[in-house]
Amino acid sequence: MNLDAAAWEALRLSLWVGCWATVLAMPLALWVAWLLARRDFWGKSALNALVHLPLVLPPVVTGYLLLMAFGRTGLLGQLLESLGLRLAFHWTGAVLAAIVMGFPLMVRAMRLAIEAVDPKLEQAAATLGAPRHAIFARVTLPLILPGILAGSVMGFAKAMGEFGATITFVANIPGQTQTLPSAIWSALQIPGGESQAVAMVFMACVVALGAVVLSEALARRVAARIAGT
């Protein structure tokens, strides 16, 4: 593949953003999935709708809302910038956009995994005197690990492929906010840039396929370990 330095930098930034978005979103996604799967509370339907809203909104609208809230003139943006954290037109903003867009997919996969666990197993542990956090750590968590892995891969893949919200919120600055999808789009705007775009598309497919294969291998290993115990 004949890729220039800008394309490799876009790949590096995409991997960096995808990893950070996945790691930061995973704990919150797991907590929200557990709430939606195991708890009944006032506003549950509203929370469920809010979590899944990025799936139905146009990504550009999501990016614009992020810009309004976290931009330099936005209330949250000014507060965070006063604390030394810049989001708009910065790679950290690309992480936030990736988290927002991938969060519903992560929550969905984890929620399905939690709902598949028989509540009687958790109730049996509770009758033996185990505290709630120990029940989750020793009973629920091992059983839902495949779902967590699946959700994490979906979130990572969404982060790698996110374009609309990212380019609206952090623009398309080479070396700073230009991720792989943005670099592909830029290459297609240049006469004769199709070959460069094809090479980057191939690169993106390889990364995505590798993530799926790794997730499947880890999920099978976890399932085999659970079955063995």
N, C-alpha and C positions, 0 to 999 in steps of 0.2 A: 504494500500500500504506500502510495506516494503522498504522505501527509506532511503539511508544513507545521511549523512550531505552534502556530495559533490553534490548529486542530488538536494537537497533543495537550496543549494547555486547557482547551475546552473540555477534553476528556478528563483530565486531572481534576478540574474544578467540579465537573459533574459527579465524579466519584466522591470527592470531598463533601459536596453538598448532600449527596444521597446518604452517605454514612452518618453524617451529623444529624440529618433529618430523621433517619431511622432510629438512631440511639436516643435522641431527645424525645421523640414521639412515643416510643414503645411503652414506658411506664405509665404515662397518662392514658394511652389507648387501652392498656390492660385494665386500669382502674375503671375507666368509663364502660368498657365491655362488661366487667364484673357487675357494675351498678345496674346496667340495662338487663343483664341476664338473671341476676339474683335478688334484686331489690325492687320493691314497689314503693313509689314515693310521688308526692305531688310534683307535677312538672316533668314526669318521665317522658311523656310523648313529646313535649317541647324540646327536651334535651336530645331525644332521638332524632327529631327533625333538624335541629341545629347541627348535630354531628354530620348528618348526611346532606346538608345543604350544598356544600361544594360540589357534590356529584351532579346536581341538577342546574346549578348556576353556570353560565358561561365563564370559562376561566378568566377571561379579560375582566369581567365584572368583579370576580373575586380579587384579582390583582388591583383593580382600582379601589375597592374597599380597603384593602391592605394599605394602599398608598395614602388614602384619606386618613386612616387611623394611625399608621406608623410612619408616615412621611415627616419631613422636617417641620411642616406646619401643623401636623396632626397632634392631638393632645398626648397620645401615648408615645408618639415619636419624639416629641420634645422632652418628655419625661425620661425616656430611655437614653436619649442623646446627652442629657444632663448627667446621666450616670456613666457616660463613656461608651454606650452601646449604640452604634449606628446601624440602621437596617435598610432604609431606602437607598437604592443605587449602590448597594454593597453586597458582598457575597453572603453576609449573614441574613440579609433580606431574602436571598434565594433559598436559604435553609428554611426560613419561616414560611415562604410560599409553598415549598415542597411539603412541609409538615401539614399545612392546612389542606392541601389537595390530596395527600395520601392518607390522612387521618381516618376518613370514613372507611377506606378499604381495610386498614389495620383493625379498626374496631369491629367491623363486620366479621372478619375471619376469627378473631379472638372470641367474640360473643357466641358464635356458632359452636366453637370448641367448648366453651364453658357450659352452654346449654346441653351439650351432649354428655356431660358428666352427670351420672346419677346422683341426685341430691341425697339419696339414702346413705351413700358413702360418707358424705360430709356430716349427716345427722348421726351416723354411728360413731364417728370420731368425736362429735360433740358430747354424746352420752358417756364417753370414756373420760370426759373432763378436759379434753384438749381445747385450748383457747382458740379464738377465731383466726388469729394470724397464723397459728401453728397448723390449723386445718387447711388453710389455703396453701401454705408453703409445703406441707408434707403429703397432702391428698390431692388437692385441686391442681396445683401448679404442675406436678409431673405428668398428669393426665392431659393437660392442655398444651404441653410444650409443642407438639406438632402444629397446633393452631397458631401459636405465637410465632413460630418460624414462618408459617405460611403468610401470616399478616405482615411480618417484618419484610419478607421478600416482596410482597405486593406494594408495601410502602416505599421500599427502596426502588423498585422498578418505576413507580409513579414519579418519584423524585428525579430519577434519571431521565424520564421522558417529559417532564413538565415544561411547558412552553408559554402558554397564554398568560397565566398569572405571574410567572417569573419575569417575562419581558415587560409586562405592564408595571410591575412594582420596582424592579431593579434595573430595567433597561437592558441593553445588549452591548456592554462595554468589554472589548477584547482584553483578556488578561485579568479582568476584575469580576465581571458578572456574566460573561458569555459562556453559557453551558453548551453541551453538545447539541441539543435541539436548536438553540439560537445560532450556533455556528453553522449547522446544516442549512438553516433558513437564510443566513447571510451568504453562504456559498451559492445558493440558488438564485440570488439576486445579481450575481456577477456573471457576465458573459463568459462562457467557458468554464464555469465553476462546477458543472455537473459531475465531473469525475471526482473532484474533491468531496462533494456531497455524498456520492455513492460510497466512497471509501469510509466516510464517517458513519453513514448508515450501517455499513457492514460491521464497523467497530461497535456501534451501539447494540446491534443484534448479538454479537459475540458476548458482550458484557451481560446482557439480559439473560441469554441462554445459560451462561455460566452460573449466574445467581440462582436460576431456577433449578439447575442440576445439583448445585451445592445444597440448596434448601431441601430438595427431595432426598438426597443422601442422608442429611442430618435428621430429617423427620423419620426416615426408616430406621436409623440407628436408635433414635429415642423410642420409637414404637417397639422395637425389638427388646430394648432394655426394660421397658415397662412390662411387656409380656413375660419376660424372664423372671421378673420379680413377682 
